Amino acid sequence: MKGIKLSTHQLHMMQHAIGYQPHKVRKGMYEAYRNYYSTGDDAEWNELVDLGLAIKRHDPFVHKDVVYHLTRKGLEILSEILGISITQQR
């Protein structure tokens, strides 16, 4: 995580994107049941995209909105910050 600085709000948005719920952490592992955050074009999310921690796609249902997804790197950084291993449901 060297050189990457994230705001508290960005960390909250990343957690929200994966549906993070601390009480569902088991043996240091959390299985994310989703990986998306739908909103309008967002400067803080765009910063995460620029850092390679997220990707941005146009929302297929709401033309003015976009959907952000954490990348593998984003999940790894969030795992490191939270001190757990985050996996995704398949």
C-alpha positions, 0 to 999 in steps of 0.5 A: 500500500506504499504511496497510496493514500485513501480518505475515510470516505473512500474506504467506506465506499469500497466497503459498501461496494462489496457489502462488507459486514464485520460480523460476517468475517469468519476466521479472518476471511470475508466473502463479498457477495457483490462488487459494485457501487452505482452513483453519478460520476464521482470524483473520489471514485474516479481517484480510485480508478486512477490508482487502479483500485477500481474500474468504471462502467456506464450504468446500463439502466440509468444513463446518467449514472455509472457503476464502479467495481473494485479491481483485484488490486482494490480488494487486496488493498482493502484486505490489507487495511482491514486485516482480513482476506476478502474473496468474492462469491462465484 
